[in-house]
């Protein structure tokens, strides 16, 4: 993987039709993220943070520009190709957890490995133990606290040891104390597995924990700060 960037964004634009004709959500965004770096994306509501994250993950297609993930051009692929790349190399953590309610904690963490055709039970058990939930394996999401659900989400995101982790407001549904514990755990796993971390947040204290900060305003990249 020497010399390969985690993400390369070039000339990225996203425009949508609205009542006035056309709304520019992102305008000519370009940057590169090396493997293993932790990067925060901050900006006021409506600045384009989540749109940018979705484009970097190939969950949407841009009006203009390119995104290369691990040196592979996302939008030169079809949706099946993008999905296969995400399944192999990308983990996600969201504000609202996105756990399947009819699966136990263990089954939720096993799922990405099973979908990839890999042995699932032992790695999922080890990952849940690492996030401190070995005593909650057979509990359903509805019986877990918010912090426990987010720890299951982290275990699911890291169980395949992804090259990239996208996190969108991962503490937005949690109280301050629980949120701090989740962030400490996420950064610990990021360091342990040398995972490239891209974090969308409105919390400037959280953003400052990353080695680099990207700041958006009205769809423009205002600043890229290395710490």
Secondary structure as UniProt FT lines:
FT   TURN            2..3
FT   STRAND          5..16
FT   TURN            19..20
FT   STRAND          23..34
FT   TURN            35..36
FT   STRAND          38..42
FT   TURN            45..46
FT   HELIX           49..56
FT   TURN            57..58
FT   STRAND          64..69
FT   TURN            70..71
FT   STRAND          72..73
FT   HELIX           74..76
FT   HELIX           79..89
FT   STRAND          90..94
FT   TURN            95..96
FT   TURN            101..102
FT   HELIX           105..115
FT   TURN            116..117
FT   HELIX           121..130
FT   TURN            131..132
FT   HELIX           134..136
FT   TURN            137..138
FT   HELIX           141..143
FT   HELIX           146..158
FT   TURN            159..160
FT   STRAND          164..168
FT   TURN            170..173
FT   HELIX           176..193
FT   STRAND          196..200
FT   HELIX           204..207
FT   TURN            208..209
FT   STRAND          212..217
FT   TURN            218..219
FT   STRAND          220..226
//
